[in-house]
Amino acid sequence: RGKPLTGNSLTGLTLGLGTPVLAGALPKPILRVLPDSVVSENMTVTFLCEGTTGAKEYSLYKDRHKYLRHTENPQTPKDKAEFSISKIDHKHPSHVVTEGGNVTLNCISRQQYSRFILVKEGPQKLSWTQDSQYNYSTREFQALFSVGPVTSGQRWTFRCYSFKKNKPQLWSEPSDPLELLVSGTLHKLTIKAEPGSVVTCRSAVTIWCEGTMNAEICVLHKEESQKTWGTQTPEMPENKAKFSIPSVTQEHGGQYHCYCYSSAGWSERSDTLEIVVTGIYYKKPHLTALPSPVISPGGNITLKCISWVGYDKLILTKEDQKFLSSMNSQYIHSIRQYQAYFFIASMTQDHIGTFQCYGYYNDTPQLWSVPSDHLKIYISGLSKKPSLLTHQGHILDPGKSLTLQCCSDINYDRFLLYKVGEDNLTEHGNQQTKTGFSLSNFTLDSVSSSTGGQYRCYGAYNLSSEWSASSDPLDILIAGQLPFSPSLSMKPNSTVHSGDNVTLLCQSTNKVDTFILSKEGAAQQPQQLKSKFQVWDFQAEFSMSAVTTALSGTYRCYGSWDSSLYLLTQASDPVELTVSGEVTLHSHGDLTSENQDHTLENLIRMGMAVMILIVIGILIFEGWWSQRQGKHVAGM
């Protein structure tokens, strides 16, 4: 015997399973909708199905279920059919009813029965009988039963049966039970999801319903669903009902409420629990922080979510799964991407943490994309800044190893390395030195073009979420990334005396925006100058005044473009600068003093000047004396 179906038609008819359709050899029809496919609620829409001349029947399906049927007059068949739906809405049949209201239940069967019987289960069974009616649009037999008024003091559980007119004592199998849910006035329930309400597709989630003492049953209801999602007996003594979903799929995304019934009646329904399923769409967005993921207290930060897919909305979440904000995505033609900005003003400790962003479409707001990579936000404070050092030099060739060392005379427990312009920061614990310094070594992968950039580091104590002030910036430059090399020359020449002035001239016939002058073995960062175009080439002059022997050494110059500041040309040929004039004095051991060099030179110069003045004085005196003697002889 056929098993009838029941449904609640409070907000619309309950639809049965779709009738299978065999695709034949007829030409594919064309379906159009008037006035438009996007309409306001309560408007009338008309579907035009244009098919083949001579068709006897047209059927309109909604979500693979037959929705309407149109039968043509055999005498005058047409090549099109119209299906008109007045006052269209988005509502679905629901088990949730209002206290004191009436509800219409629809008993449906695909087999022909004369009558349907609706039975209310419980201590006092009630029943209603109706003649069956054939629904030509669905090709099913049905009967409508009006029930009510519905109150919260009892359970409203129904089944329906059917029988044939000539065998009234032989009933069909019962339908599945249908329980109406009524929000009562008893203690309000609480509902929560573990581990959280944002769930990755194919993972497990548990929904807990809690609150009513001595509850007999608790029912989980998903909005816009034509059936309840589960009925459980609460666990004692916690009075908690557990609804487990071992593998979440997109059908589980939506809004949930729970209801519990005890001998005193139905509880007040719980608040809404929204279950979001992530990983439905595989194109993940990218999240970045502007101006930096490390921000000072009270500062402002903007988180930018970027997507290569045209999601309607981009949403930002924090590690505790609180929904911070949802923004409309905007298409940026210059980069051919969609993006949204999330502004956080006056940063405090409450704002720090790990963020992600997702994309979703307006018609499925509980179905999200895979998440962006994690973005952690840090706050830097006012404690003493550490130092950031490199022992391999500031200009490196690809393939070399690089270790950056962050150190401080403050006993920090951990250090943080940040590459400016990137979102991934590296955190290490400290190493204590014998001299009382705390430090941490950050070994980077084999040097490549992506290694180039500006780095900073921070220190922090274990019990603090606030980091120190930033170290001074450290630039790491990668050589050999532009396929040419500049030339380097010295003026007046490469061998000079202490105190002289020297100019190092970098030149290139290829375009260079900035020249970089590097001294081999120097701890200081290389000097940089903007280039100037002079007649035939680009050049920059690095001037050194009053040079000392400390400036002796091997120099090279490089060029870079503004579009990639940290990627350099090949090195120029090396030039050796020699600063001479050093004098060594021996007194209680060997001591070389450049100050003594200058003192001796000055004494020699002063002595020579005195001698010259004496000679000139003697000559003047002799001339004067000779002239006087000549006058004396003439007078005699």
C-alpha positions as CSV (number, residue, x, y, z in Angstrom):
1,R,0.0,0.0,0.0
2,G,1.2,3.5,-0.7
3,K,2.4,5.6,2.1
4,P,0.8,9.1,2.2
5,L,2.8,12.2,2.7
6,T,1.9,15.0,5.1
7,G,2.9,18.6,5.0
8,N,2.2,22.0,6.6
9,S,0.7,24.5,4.2
10,L,0.5,27.4,6.6
11,T,2.7,29.4,4.2
12,G,2.3,27.3,1.1
13,L,1.7,23.8,-0.2
14,T,4.1,21.0,0.8
15,L,5.6,19.6,-2.4
16,G,6.0,15.9,-2.9
17,L,9.0,14.2,-4.6
18,G,9.4,15.2,-8.2
19,T,8.1,13.0,-11.0
20,P,10.9,11.6,-13.1
21,V,11.0,13.0,-16.7
22,L,12.5,11.2,-19.6
23,A,14.3,13.5,-22.0
24,G,13.1,12.6,-25.5
25,A,13.9,13.6,-29.1
26,L,11.7,16.8,-29.1
27,P,13.5,20.1,-29.6
28,K,14.6,21.8,-26.4
29,P,12.0,24.4,-25.3
30,I,12.9,28.0,-24.5
31,L,11.9,29.4,-21.0
32,R,11.4,33.2,-20.5
33,V,10.0,35.1,-17.6
34,L,8.0,38.4,-17.5
35,P,8.5,41.1,-16.4
36,D,12.0,40.1,-15.3
37,S,13.8,37.3,-13.4
38,V,14.4,39.7,-10.5
39,V,11.0,40.7,-8.9
40,S,9.7,42.3,-5.8
41,E,7.8,40.3,-3.3
42,N,4.0,40.0,-4.0
43,M,4.4,40.7,-7.7
44,T,2.9,38.5,-10.4
45,V,5.3,36.8,-12.7
46,T,4.6,34.9,-16.0
47,F,6.7,32.1,-17.3
48,L,6.6,31.6,-21.1
49,C,7.5,28.1,-22.3
50,E,8.1,28.1,-26.1
51,G,8.1,24.6,-27.5
52,T,7.1,22.5,-30.5
53,T,3.8,23.0,-32.4
54,G,1.5,20.1,-31.6
55,A,2.7,19.6,-28.0
56,K,-0.1,18.3,-25.8
57,E,1.2,19.3,-22.4
58,Y,3.7,21.7,-20.9
59,S,5.1,21.3,-17.4
60,L,7.0,23.8,-15.3
61,Y,9.5,22.4,-12.8
62,K,11.1,24.2,-9.8
63,D,14.3,22.6,-8.4
64,R,13.6,19.4,-10.2
65,H,10.1,19.1,-8.9
66,K,7.0,19.6,-11.0
67,Y,5.5,23.0,-10.1
68,L,2.7,23.7,-12.6
69,R,1.2,21.8,-15.6
70,H,-0.6,23.2,-18.7
71,T,-2.7,20.9,-21.0
72,E,-3.4,22.1,-24.5
73,N,-6.7,21.7,-26.3
74,P,-6.2,18.8,-28.7
75,Q,-8.2,20.6,-31.4
76,T,-6.0,23.8,-31.4
77,P,-2.6,23.0,-30.1
78,K,-0.1,25.9,-29.7
79,D,3.7,26.2,-29.7
80,K,3.8,28.0,-26.3
81,A,2.3,27.9,-22.8
82,E,2.0,30.5,-20.1
83,F,2.4,29.8,-16.4
84,S,1.2,32.7,-14.2
85,I,2.2,32.9,-10.5
86,S,0.5,35.7,-8.5
87,K,1.9,37.3,-5.3
88,I,5.2,35.4,-5.5
89,D,7.1,35.1,-2.2
90,H,10.1,33.4,-0.8
91,K,8.5,31.5,2.0
92,H,8.5,27.8,2.5
93,P,6.2,25.4,4.4
94,S,7.2,25.4,8.1
95,H,6.5,23.4,11.2
96,V,6.6,26.5,13.4
97,V,3.2,27.9,14.2
98,T,2.0,30.9,16.2
99,E,0.4,30.4,19.6
100,G,-3.4,30.4,19.3
101,G,-3.4,30.2,15.5
102,N,-4.8,27.7,13.1
103,V,-2.8,25.6,10.6
104,T,-3.7,23.7,7.5
105,L,-2.2,20.3,7.0
106,N,-2.0,18.7,3.6
107,C,-2.2,14.9,3.3
108,I,-0.8,13.7,-0.1
109,S,-0.6,10.4,-1.9
110,R,0.5,9.4,-5.4
111,Q,-2.0,6.4,-5.3
112,Q,-5.7,6.9,-5.7
113,Y,-7.5,6.7,-2.4
114,S,-11.1,7.7,-1.7
115,R,-10.5,9.3,1.7
116,F,-7.8,10.5,4.1
117,I,-7.7,10.4,7.9
118,L,-5.6,12.8,10.0
119,V,-4.8,11.6,13.5
120,K,-3.4,13.7,16.3
121,E,-1.3,11.5,18.5
122,G,-1.1,11.7,22.3
123,P,-3.1,10.7,25.4
124,Q,-6.3,11.9,23.8
125,K,-6.3,10.9,20.1
126,L,-8.2,13.0,17.7
127,S,-9.0,12.3,14.1
128,W,-10.5,14.1,11.1
129,T,-11.6,12.5,7.8
130,Q,-11.7,14.2,4.3
131,D,-12.5,13.0,0.8
132,S,-9.5,13.0,-1.4
133,Q,-9.1,15.5,-4.3
134,Y,-7.0,15.0,-7.4
135,N,-4.5,17.9,-8.1
136,Y,-3.9,18.0,-11.8
137,S,-0.9,20.2,-11.5
138,T,1.0,17.7,-9.3
139,R,-0.8,14.6,-10.4
140,E,-1.3,13.6,-6.8
141,F,-4.3,13.0,-4.5
142,Q,-4.6,15.2,-1.4
143,A,-6.9,16.4,1.4
144,L,-6.6,19.6,3.4
145,F,-7.2,19.6,7.2
146,S,-7.6,22.8,9.2
147,V,-6.4,22.3,12.8
148,G,-6.4,24.7,15.7
149,P,-6.3,26.8,17.7
150,V,-2.8,25.6,18.5
151,T,-1.6,26.1,22.1
152,S,1.8,25.7,23.8
153,G,0.4,23.5,26.6
154,Q,0.5,20.3,24.6
155,R,2.3,18.5,21.8
156,W,0.8,18.6,18.3
157,T,2.0,15.4,16.5
158,F,0.1,14.2,13.5
159,R,0.1,11.2,11.1
160,C,-2.3,10.6,8.2
161,Y,-3.7,7.5,6.6
162,S,-5.8,6.7,3.5
163,F,-8.3,4.1,2.5
164,K,-10.4,3.1,-0.4
165,K,-14.2,3.6,-0.4
166,N,-15.1,-0.1,-0.6
167,K,-12.6,-1.1,2.1
168,P,-12.9,1.5,4.9
169,Q,-11.4,-0.8,7.5
170,L,-8.2,-1.3,5.5
171,W,-5.9,1.6,6.0
172,S,-2.6,2.4,4.3
173,E,0.7,2.6,6.2
174,P,0.9,5.9,8.2
175,S,2.8,8.9,7.0
176,D,5.9,10.0,8.8
177,P,5.0,12.0,11.9
178,L,4.7,15.7,11.6
179,E,5.2,17.7,14.8
180,L,4.1,21.4,15.0
181,L,6.5,23.6,17.0
182,V,5.1,26.3,19.2
183,S,7.1,29.0,20.9
184,G,5.7,28.9,24.5
185,T,6.2,31.0,27.6
186,L,8.4,28.7,29.6
187,H,12.1,29.2,30.3
188,K,13.9,30.4,27.2
189,L,16.4,28.0,25.7
190,T,20.0,28.5,24.8
191,I,21.6,27.2,21.7
192,K,25.3,26.9,20.7
193,A,27.6,25.1,18.4
194,E,30.8,23.3,19.2
195,P,33.6,23.9,18.2
196,G,32.0,27.0,16.6
197,S,29.3,28.2,14.3
198,V,31.7,28.7,11.3
199,V,32.4,25.1,10.2
200,T,34.6,23.8,7.4
201,C,32.8,21.6,4.9
202,R,33.1,17.8,5.7
203,S,34.0,18.5,9.3
204,A,31.9,17.7,12.4
205,V,29.8,20.1,14.5
206,T,27.6,19.5,17.5
207,I,24.6,21.7,18.3
208,W,23.6,21.9,22.0
209,C,20.1,22.9,23.2
210,E,19.9,23.7,26.9
211,G,17.5,25.2,29.4
212,T,14.2,23.5,30.3
213,M,14.0,21.4,33.5
214,N,12.6,17.9,33.0
215,A,12.1,18.3,29.3
216,E,10.7,15.3,27.5
217,I,12.0,16.2,24.1
218,C,14.0,18.9,22.3
219,V,13.5,19.6,18.6
220,L,16.1,21.3,16.3
221,H,14.5,23.3,13.5
222,K,16.2,24.9,10.5
223,E,14.5,27.9,9.1
224,E,13.0,27.5,5.6
225,S,13.2,23.7,6.0
226,Q,10.1,21.6,5.5
227,K,11.1,19.2,8.2
228,T,12.6,19.2,11.6
229,W,16.4,18.4,11.8
230,G,16.2,16.2,14.8
231,T,14.5,15.2,18.0
232,Q,16.4,14.3,21.1
233,T,15.8,13.5,24.7
234,P,17.8,15.9,26.9
235,E,20.7,14.4,28.9
236,M,20.3,14.6,32.7
237,P,21.1,16.3,34.9
238,E,22.4,19.1,32.6
239,N,19.1,19.3,30.7
240,K,21.1,19.5,27.4
241,A,20.0,18.0,24.1
242,K,22.8,17.0,21.7
243,F,22.4,17.2,18.0
244,S,25.5,15.8,16.2
245,I,26.3,16.4,12.5
246,P,29.4,14.2,11.7
247,S,30.0,15.6,8.2
248,V,28.8,19.1,7.4
249,T,27.7,19.9,3.8
250,Q,26.2,22.9,2.2
251,E,22.7,21.8,3.1
252,H,23.5,22.4,6.8
253,G,24.3,26.1,6.3
254,G,21.4,28.2,7.7
255,Q,19.7,29.5,10.8
256,Y,18.6,27.2,13.6
257,H,16.3,27.4,16.6
258,C,15.5,24.8,19.2
259,Y,12.3,24.0,21.1
260,C,11.8,21.8,24.2
261,Y,8.6,20.3,25.6
262,S,7.9,19.2,29.1
263,S,4.8,18.3,31.0
264,A,4.2,22.0,31.6
265,G,4.2,22.8,27.9
266,W,6.5,24.2,25.2
267,S,9.5,26.4,26.1
268,E,10.1,29.8,24.6
269,R,12.2,29.1,21.5
270,S,16.0,29.8,21.6
271,D,17.7,32.7,19.9
272,T,18.9,32.1,16.3
273,L,22.1,30.1,15.7
274,E,23.6,30.7,12.3
275,I,25.7,27.9,11.0
276,V,28.1,28.9,8.2
277,V,29.8,26.3,6.1
278,T,33.1,27.3,4.6
279,G,35.1,25.8,1.8
280,I,32.1,25.6,-0.6
281,Y,33.9,27.8,-3.2
282,Y,37.6,26.9,-3.8
283,K,39.0,30.3,-4.8
284,K,40.3,31.8,-1.7
285,P,40.7,35.6,-1.2
286,H,43.9,37.3,0.2
287,L,44.0,39.5,3.3
288,T,46.6,42.2,3.9
289,A,47.2,45.0,6.5
290,L,47.7,48.6,5.7
291,P,50.1,50.2,6.5
292,S,51.5,47.3,8.4
293,P,50.4,44.3,10.6
294,V,52.4,45.9,13.4
295,I,50.7,49.0,14.7
296,S,51.2,51.5,17.6
297,P,48.5,51.7,20.4
298,G,45.8,54.1,19.4
299,G,46.8,53.9,15.7
300,N,44.5,53.1,12.8
301,I,44.7,50.1,10.6
302,T,42.9,49.0,7.4
303,L,42.5,45.3,6.5
304,K,42.1,44.8,2.7
305,C,40.4,41.6,1.4
306,I,41.2,40.9,-2.3
307,S,39.5,38.3,-4.5
308,W,40.0,37.2,-8.1
309,V,36.4,35.9,-8.1
310,G,33.4,38.2,-8.1
311,Y,31.9,37.3,-4.7
312,D,29.0,39.6,-3.8
313,K,30.3,40.1,-0.3
314,L,33.6,39.8,1.5
315,I,33.5,39.2,5.2
316,L,36.2,39.6,7.9
317,T,36.4,37.3,10.9
318,K,38.6,37.1,14.0
319,E,40.1,34.0,15.6
320,D,37.2,33.7,18.1
321,Q,34.9,33.5,15.0
322,K,33.1,36.7,15.8
323,F,31.7,38.3,12.6
324,L,33.4,41.7,12.5
325,S,32.0,43.1,9.3
326,S,30.6,42.2,5.9
327,M,31.2,44.5,2.9
328,N,30.1,44.6,-0.7
329,S,33.0,43.7,-3.0
330,Q,34.1,46.4,-5.5
331,Y,35.7,45.6,-8.8
332,I,38.9,47.5,-9.5
333,H,39.5,47.6,-13.2
334,S,43.2,48.5,-13.0
335,I,44.1,45.3,-11.2
336,R,41.1,43.2,-12.4
337,Q,40.3,42.1,-8.9
338,Y,37.5,42.5,-6.3
339,Q,38.2,44.0,-2.9
340,A,36.8,45.4,0.3
341,Y,38.3,47.6,3.0
342,F,37.8,47.0,6.7
343,F,38.8,50.0,8.9
344,I,39.8,49.6,12.6
345,A,40.3,52.8,14.4
346,S,42.2,53.4,17.7
347,M,43.9,50.1,18.1
348,T,43.8,48.5,21.5
349,Q,44.7,45.1,23.0
350,D,41.2,43.9,22.2
351,H,41.9,44.3,18.5
352,I,45.0,42.1,18.3
353,G,44.7,38.5,17.1
354,T,44.4,36.5,14.0
355,F,42.1,37.5,11.1
356,Q,40.8,35.8,8.0
357,C,38.4,36.9,5.2
358,Y,36.0,34.9,3.1
359,G,33.7,35.5,0.1
360,Y,30.1,34.6,-0.4
361,Y,27.1,35.3,-2.7
362,N,24.0,37.2,-1.6
363,D,21.6,34.3,-2.3
364,T,23.5,31.9,-0.1
365,P,24.9,34.0,2.8
366,Q,25.7,30.9,4.9
367,L,27.9,29.3,2.3
368,W,31.4,30.8,2.2
369,S,34.6,30.3,0.2
370,V,37.7,28.8,1.6
371,P,39.4,31.3,3.9
372,S,42.3,33.6,3.2
373,D,45.6,32.8,4.9
374,H,45.8,33.9,8.5
375,L,46.8,37.5,9.2
376,K,48.1,38.2,12.7
377,I,47.9,41.8,14.0
378,Y,50.5,43.0,16.6
379,I,50.8,46.1,18.8
380,S,54.2,47.7,19.3
381,G,54.8,49.8,22.5
382,L,57.4,52.1,23.9
383,S,59.9,49.7,25.5
384,K,63.5,49.9,24.3
385,K,64.0,49.0,20.7
386,P,66.3,46.0,19.9
387,S,69.1,46.0,17.2
388,L,68.9,44.1,13.9
389,L,72.2,43.0,12.5
390,T,73.5,40.9,9.6
391,H,77.0,39.3,9.5
392,Q,76.8,38.4,5.8
393,G,76.7,42.0,4.5
394,H,73.8,44.1,3.2
395,I,74.3,43.2,-0.5
396,L,74.0,39.5,-1.3
397,D,74.3,37.2,-4.3
398,P,71.5,34.7,-5.0
399,G,72.0,31.3,-3.5
400,K,73.9,32.6,-0.4
401,S,72.6,32.0,3.1
402,L,71.4,34.8,5.3
403,T,70.9,35.0,9.0
404,L,69.5,38.2,10.6
405,Q,70.2,38.6,14.3
406,C,67.8,40.6,16.6
407,C,69.5,41.4,20.0
408,S,69.0,43.6,23.0
409,D,70.5,44.4,26.3
410,I,66.9,44.1,27.7
411,N,66.1,40.6,28.7
412,Y,63.2,40.0,26.2
413,D,61.7,36.5,26.1
414,R,60.9,36.5,22.4
415,F,61.7,38.4,19.2
416,L,59.6,39.1,16.1
417,L,61.0,39.7,12.6
418,Y,59.0,41.7,10.1
419,K,59.7,42.3,6.4
420,V,58.1,45.6,5.4
421,G,55.3,45.1,2.9
422,E,54.6,41.5,3.8
423,D,52.0,40.1,6.2
424,N,53.7,37.0,7.5
425,L,55.9,37.7,10.6
426,T,58.3,35.2,12.2
427,E,58.5,34.8,16.0
428,H,61.3,33.1,17.8
429,G,62.2,32.6,21.5
430,N,65.4,34.2,22.8
431,Q,68.9,32.9,23.5
432,Q,70.7,34.3,26.5
433,T,74.4,35.3,26.1
434,K,77.1,35.3,28.7
435,T,77.3,39.1,28.5
436,G,73.6,39.4,29.5
437,F,72.3,40.2,26.0
438,S,69.2,38.4,24.7
439,L,69.1,37.6,21.0
440,S,67.5,35.4,18.4
441,N,68.8,34.3,15.0
442,F,66.4,34.3,12.0
443,T,67.9,32.1,9.3
444,L,66.2,32.8,6.0
445,D,65.9,30.4,3.1
446,S,68.5,30.4,0.3
447,V,68.7,34.0,-0.9
448,S,66.6,34.9,-4.0
449,S,65.0,38.0,-5.4
450,S,62.1,37.7,-3.0
451,T,64.6,38.0,0.0
452,G,65.3,41.6,-0.9
453,G,63.6,44.2,1.2
454,Q,63.6,46.2,4.4
455,Y,63.4,44.3,7.8
456,R,62.6,45.3,11.3
457,C,62.5,43.4,14.6
458,Y,60.7,43.7,17.9
459,G,61.1,42.2,21.4
460,A,58.5,41.2,24.0
461,Y,58.1,39.5,27.4
462,N,56.2,36.3,27.7
463,L,53.4,37.8,29.8
464,S,52.8,40.7,27.5
465,S,50.9,40.9,24.3
466,E,52.6,44.2,23.5
467,W,55.9,44.4,21.6
468,S,58.7,46.8,21.9
469,A,59.5,49.8,19.7
470,S,60.8,48.8,16.3
471,S,64.5,48.3,15.6
472,D,66.1,50.6,13.1
473,P,65.4,49.4,9.6
474,L,67.8,47.0,7.9
475,D,67.9,46.9,4.1
476,I,68.9,43.6,2.3
477,L,69.8,44.1,-1.3
478,I,70.1,41.4,-3.9
479,A,72.8,41.8,-6.6
480,G,72.8,40.5,-10.2
481,Q,69.0,41.1,-10.8
482,L,69.5,43.7,-13.6
483,P,71.6,42.4,-16.5
484,F,74.3,45.1,-16.7
485,S,76.9,46.7,-14.4
486,P,77.9,50.4,-13.8
487,S,81.5,51.6,-13.7
488,L,83.3,53.2,-10.7
489,S,86.1,55.7,-10.8
490,M,87.8,58.0,-8.2
491,K,88.9,61.6,-8.3
492,P,91.6,62.9,-8.0
493,N,93.0,59.3,-7.9
494,S,92.8,56.1,-5.8
495,T,95.8,57.0,-3.6
496,V,95.3,60.1,-1.4
497,H,96.6,61.6,1.8
498,S,94.7,61.9,5.1
499,G,92.6,65.0,5.1
500,D,92.2,65.1,1.4
501,N,88.8,65.1,-0.4
502,V,87.8,62.2,-2.6
503,T,85.0,61.7,-5.1
504,L,83.8,58.3,-6.2
505,L,81.9,58.5,-9.5
506,C,79.3,55.8,-10.5
507,Q,78.3,55.8,-14.1
508,S,76.0,53.7,-16.4
509,T,74.9,54.0,-20.0
510,N,71.8,52.0,-19.0
511,K,69.0,53.6,-17.2
512,V,69.6,53.7,-13.4
513,D,67.3,55.5,-10.9
514,T,69.5,55.1,-7.8
515,F,73.3,54.3,-7.4
516,I,74.5,52.3,-4.4
517,L,78.1,52.6,-3.1
518,S,79.3,49.6,-1.0
519,K,82.6,49.2,0.9
520,E,83.7,45.7,1.4
521,G,83.5,44.5,5.0
522,A,81.7,47.6,6.2
523,A,79.1,47.2,9.0
524,Q,77.2,50.3,7.9
525,Q,74.5,50.2,5.3
526,P,75.6,51.2,1.8
527,Q,75.3,54.8,0.7
528,Q,72.6,55.6,-1.9
529,L,72.2,58.6,-4.3
530,K,69.7,59.4,-7.0
531,S,71.2,59.4,-10.4
532,K,71.5,62.4,-12.7
533,F,71.6,62.1,-16.5
534,Q,74.7,63.9,-17.8
535,V,75.0,64.1,-21.6
536,W,75.7,60.4,-22.4
537,D,75.1,58.5,-19.2
538,F,73.5,58.3,-15.8
539,Q,75.8,59.1,-12.9
540,A,76.1,60.0,-9.2
541,E,79.0,61.4,-7.3
542,F,79.8,60.2,-3.7
543,S,81.9,62.8,-2.0
544,M,84.2,62.2,1.0
545,S,85.7,65.1,2.8
546,A,88.9,65.0,4.9
547,V,89.4,61.3,4.4
548,T,91.1,59.2,7.1
549,T,92.8,55.8,6.9
550,A,89.6,54.2,8.1
551,L,88.1,54.8,4.7
552,S,90.8,52.8,2.9
553,G,89.4,49.7,1.3
554,T,87.6,48.1,-1.7
555,Y,84.6,49.8,-3.2
556,R,81.9,48.7,-5.7
557,C,78.9,50.4,-7.0
558,Y,75.5,49.1,-8.1
559,G,72.4,50.5,-9.7
560,S,68.6,49.9,-9.1
561,W,65.3,51.0,-10.5
562,D,62.5,52.7,-8.5
563,S,60.2,49.9,-9.4
564,S,62.4,47.4,-7.5
565,L,64.5,49.2,-5.0
566,Y,66.1,46.1,-3.5
567,L,67.1,44.4,-6.7
568,L,70.4,45.6,-8.0
569,T,72.5,45.4,-11.1
570,Q,75.7,43.3,-11.3
571,A,78.6,44.9,-9.4
572,S,81.0,47.3,-11.0
573,D,84.7,46.3,-11.1
574,P,86.2,46.9,-7.6
575,V,88.2,50.1,-7.0
576,E,90.8,50.2,-4.2
577,L,91.1,53.4,-2.1
578,T,94.4,54.0,-0.3
579,V,94.7,56.7,2.3
580,S,98.4,57.3,3.1
581,G,100.2,59.6,5.5
582,E,100.2,57.4,8.6
583,V,103.0,57.8,11.1
584,T,103.8,55.3,13.9
585,L,105.3,56.4,17.3
586,H,106.8,54.0,19.8
587,S,106.3,54.8,23.5
588,H,105.9,52.1,26.1
589,G,104.8,49.9,23.3
590,D,103.6,50.3,19.7
591,L,101.0,53.0,19.4
592,T,99.8,54.4,16.1
593,S,97.9,57.7,16.3
594,E,96.5,59.6,13.4
595,N,96.2,62.6,15.7
596,Q,100.0,62.4,16.4
597,D,100.6,62.3,12.6
598,H,98.8,65.6,12.2
599,T,100.7,67.2,15.2
600,L,104.1,66.3,13.8
601,E,103.3,67.6,10.4
602,N,102.1,70.9,11.9
603,L,105.3,71.2,14.0
604,I,107.5,70.7,10.9
605,R,105.4,73.3,8.9
606,M,105.7,75.8,11.8
607,G,109.5,75.3,12.1
608,M,110.0,75.8,8.4
609,A,107.9,79.0,8.6
610,V,110.0,80.3,11.4
611,M,113.3,79.6,9.6
612,I,112.0,81.4,6.5
613,L,111.0,84.4,8.5
614,I,114.5,84.5,10.1
615,V,116.2,84.4,6.7
616,I,114.0,87.1,5.4
617,G,114.7,89.2,8.5
618,I,118.4,88.8,8.0
619,L,118.3,89.8,4.4
620,I,116.2,92.9,5.2
621,F,118.6,93.8,8.0
622,E,121.7,93.4,5.7
623,G,120.1,95.6,3.1
624,W,119.3,98.3,5.5
625,W,122.8,98.2,7.1
626,S,124.5,98.4,3.7
627,Q,122.4,101.4,2.7
628,R,123.3,103.2,6.0
629,Q,127.0,102.6,5.5
630,G,126.9,104.1,2.0
631,K,125.4,107.3,3.2
632,H,128.0,107.6,6.0
633,V,131.0,107.3,3.6
634,A,129.5,109.9,1.2
635,G,129.2,112.4,4.1
636,M,132.9,112.2,4.8
